[in-house]
């Protein structure tokens, strides 16, 4: 659950290595807009998903269903996105974020403020999750473990930003997002995932259905294809519990496979 110890963690912020890996996954190190699309996903995966939360979710005594995890991860990603992007909003509007070095004109305090605001919202015990439970109701006495985990990740990232620059941390988070959750909501690939998912539902002869058969009935929300598409694109945390569970269960949303992006030279 905790971040790597020793030199391994610090070495993962090596600029040359980051540049090579970003290009390998189809991201240009100077494409700041795309980096900031993936960075909130990386934060969600690092500080929220890859934590004691998975213990609450996994196993026969699971406290939260797959569908509710899908909705909750999306809601959490939105919080990180909503706090990280405004930190750079003025330069976005002025078209001044045209390369990674522009990020280093920002003081580390900008990242710290974004992390602090997100931390206050994401890890608030009274935060209401999409399934109606509060975080405290979900985690009980173990909520402090989740909070401490998140705090450690933010602290480690800020240490690296102070030492190596804001752009290095944004690049590192973007790489984590692109590698660990490239097809999550708000990723650049998500609209294509949604289209492929709905196209599969419209084709009962798709090879995917040869495994378990085409569903006998779909949740009512899927009767309105334009409506369900818009919800998936804009706010999947607003799906009903049944619709969310169908997406990640029988519907096989997580088994959509897109072609890998072209490697950047």
C-alpha positions in Angstrom: 0.0 0.0 0.0 2.8 2.4 0.8 5.1 4.0 -1.6 8.4 2.3 -2.5 11.3 2.9 -0.1 14.9 3.7 -0.6 16.4 4.8 -3.9 13.9 3.0 -6.1 11.2 5.6 -5.7 13.5 8.6 -6.2 15.1 6.9 -9.2 11.7 6.5 -10.9 11.7 10.4 -11.3 14.8 10.3 -13.6 13.9 12.7 -16.4 15.6 10.7 -19.2 13.9 7.5 -18.1 10.5 9.3 -17.8 10.9 10.8 -21.3 11.6 7.4 -22.8 8.7 5.7 -21.1 6.3 8.4 -21.9 7.1 8.1 -25.6 6.9 4.3 -25.4 3.3 4.8 -24.3 2.4 7.3 -27.0 2.8 10.5 -24.9 5.1 13.3 -25.8 6.9 14.8 -22.8 6.1 18.3 -24.0 2.4 17.6 -24.6 1.4 19.2 -21.3 -2.3 19.1 -21.9 -2.3 15.3 -22.4 0.1 14.9 -19.4 -2.5 16.7 -17.3 -5.2 14.5 -18.7 -3.5 11.4 -17.3 -2.0 13.0 -14.1 -5.3 12.9 -12.2 -5.7 9.2 -13.1 -2.2 8.6 -11.7 -3.1 10.4 -8.5 -6.3 8.4 -8.1 -4.5 5.1 -8.7 -1.6 6.1 -6.3 -3.3 7.8 -3.4 -6.8 6.2 -3.5 -7.1 3.0 -5.5 -3.8 1.3 -4.6 -4.4 1.4 -0.9 -6.3 -0.3 1.9 -9.4 0.4 -0.2 -8.5 -2.7 -2.3 -8.6 -4.8 0.9 -12.1 -3.5 1.5 -13.1 -4.4 -2.0 -11.4 -7.7 -2.6 -12.3 -11.1 -1.2 -15.5 -12.9 0.0 -16.2 -10.2 2.6 -16.1 -7.4 0.2 -17.5 -4.1 1.5 -18.0 -2.5 -1.9 -19.1 -4.1 -5.2 -17.2 -3.9 -8.5 -19.8 -1.5 -9.8 -19.6 0.8 -6.8 -15.8 0.7 -7.1 -16.2 1.9 -10.7 -18.4 4.7 -9.7 -16.3 5.7 -6.7 -13.0 5.7 -8.7 -14.7 7.9 -11.2 -15.9 10.3 -8.5 -12.4 10.4 -7.0 -10.8 11.0 -10.3 -13.1 14.0 -10.8 -12.0 15.5 -7.5 -8.3 15.2 -8.4 -9.0 16.6 -11.9 -11.0 19.5 -10.4 -8.2 20.5 -8.1 -5.2 19.9 -10.3 -6.4 21.6 -13.5 -7.4 25.0 -12.0 -3.8 25.3 -10.6 -2.7 25.8 -14.2 -5.9 27.4 -15.6 -4.6 30.9 -16.3 -1.7 29.7 -18.4 -4.0 27.2 -20.2 -6.3 30.0 -21.1 -3.4 32.1 -22.4 -2.0 29.2 -24.3 1.3 29.5 -22.4 1.6 25.9 -21.3 3.3 24.8 -24.6 6.1 22.7 -23.2 7.1 20.9 -20.0 9.5 23.6 -18.9 6.6 26.0 -18.5 5.4 23.9 -15.6 8.6 24.6 -13.8 7.7 28.3 -13.7 5.2 27.2 -11.0 6.2 27.1 -7.4 5.8 23.8 -5.6 3.2 25.6 -3.5 0.8 25.4 -6.4 0.9 21.6 -6.4 0.8 21.5 -2.6 -2.4 23.6 -2.6 -4.0 21.3 -5.2 -3.0 18.2 -3.3 -4.2 19.7 0.0 -7.6 20.7 -1.4 -8.1 17.2 -3.0 -7.0 15.5 0.2 -9.5 17.4 2.3 -12.3 16.2 0.0 -11.3 12.7 -1.0 -10.4 11.5 2.5 -13.1 13.2 4.5 -14.8 10.5 6.6 -18.1 12.2 6.0 -17.7 12.2 2.2 -20.7 10.6 0.6 -19.8 8.0 -2.0 -21.9 7.3 -5.1 -23.5 4.3 -3.4 -24.8 6.5 -0.6 -22.4 5.3 2.0 -20.0 7.7 3.7 -16.3 6.9 3.7 -16.6 6.3 7.4 -19.4 3.8 6.9 -17.3 2.0 4.3 -13.9 2.0 6.1 -14.9 2.1 9.7 -11.9 2.1 12.0 -9.5 1.7 9.1 -10.3 5.1 7.5 -7.1 6.6 9.2 -5.1 4.0 7.3 -6.4 5.3 4.0 -5.9 8.9 5.1 -2.3 8.2 6.1 -1.6 6.4 2.9 -2.8 9.4 0.9 -0.8 11.8 3.0 2.4 9.8 2.4 1.9 9.8 -1.3 1.3 13.6 -1.5 4.3 14.3 0.8 6.6 12.1 -1.4 5.4 13.8 -4.6 6.0 17.2 -3.2 9.5 16.3 -2.1 10.3 15.2 -5.6 8.7 18.4 -7.1 10.9 20.5 -4.7 14.0 18.6 -5.7 13.4 18.1 -9.5 10.7 20.4 -10.6 6.9 20.4 -11.0 7.1 19.1 -14.6 8.9 16.0 -13.4 6.1 15.1 -11.0 3.4 15.9 -13.5 5.2 13.6 -16.0 5.6 10.9 -13.4 1.9 11.0 -12.5 0.9 11.1 -16.2 3.0 8.0 -16.9 1.4 6.2 -14.0 -2.0 7.1 -15.3 -1.1 6.0 -18.8 0.4 2.7 -17.7 -2.0 1.7 -14.8 -5.3 3.1 -15.9 -5.2 4.1 -19.6 -8.8 3.4 -20.2 -10.4 4.9 -17.1 -12.9 7.7 -17.2 -11.3 11.1 -18.1 -8.4 9.5 -20.0 -8.0 10.5 -23.6 -9.0 7.0 -24.6 -12.2 6.8 -22.6 -14.6 8.1 -25.4 -13.3 5.3 -27.7 -13.8 2.8 -24.9 -17.4 3.9 -24.5 -18.1 3.7 -28.2 -16.6 0.2 -28.4 -18.6 -0.9 -25.4 -21.9 0.3 -26.8 -21.1 -1.1 -30.3 -20.6 -4.5 -28.7 -24.0 -4.2 -26.9 -25.6 -3.5 -30.3 -24.0 -6.6 -31.8 -25.3 -9.8 -30.2 -22.9 -11.8 -32.5 -19.8 -10.1 -31.2 -17.2 -12.7 -30.2 -17.2 -11.4 -26.6 -20.7 -13.0 -26.1 -19.4 -16.4 -27.1 -18.1 -16.8 -23.5 -21.2 -16.2 -21.4 -23.9 -15.4 -23.9 -25.6 -12.2 -24.7 -27.5 -10.8 -21.6 -31.1 -11.7 -21.5 -32.0 -8.3 -20.2 -30.1 -5.0 -19.9 -30.6 -2.4 -17.1 -33.3 0.0 -17.9 -30.9 2.9 -18.5 -29.5 1.1 -21.5 -32.9 1.5 -23.3 -31.8 5.1 -23.9 -28.5 4.6 -25.8 -27.8 8.4 -26.2 -28.5 8.9 -22.6 -26.4 6.1 -21.3 -23.6 7.2 -23.6 -23.7 10.7 -22.2 -23.6 9.5 -18.6 -20.7 7.2 -19.3 -18.8 10.1 -21.0 -19.6 12.8 -18.5 -20.5 11.3 -15.1 -20.3 7.5 -14.7 -20.6 8.0 -11.0 -24.3 8.9 -11.7 -25.1 5.5 -13.1 -27.4 3.4 -11.0 -25.9 0.6 -9.0 -27.4 -2.0 -11.4 -26.1 -0.2 -14.5 -22.6 0.2 -13.1 -22.5 -3.4 -12.0 -23.6 -4.5 -15.5 -20.9 -2.3 -17.1 -18.0 -3.9 -15.2 -19.7 -7.3 -14.9 -21.7 -9.0 -17.7 -21.2 -6.1 -20.1 -17.5 -6.5 -20.0 -16.5 -2.8 -20.1 -13.2 -3.6 -18.5 -12.4 -6.1 -21.2 -12.6 -3.6 -24.0 -9.2 -3.6 -25.8 -8.2 -0.7 -27.9 -5.2 -0.6 -30.2 -2.2 0.8 -28.4 -1.3 4.4 -29.3 1.6 4.8 -31.7 4.9 5.2 -30.1 6.2 8.8 -30.2 9.6 9.1 -31.9 
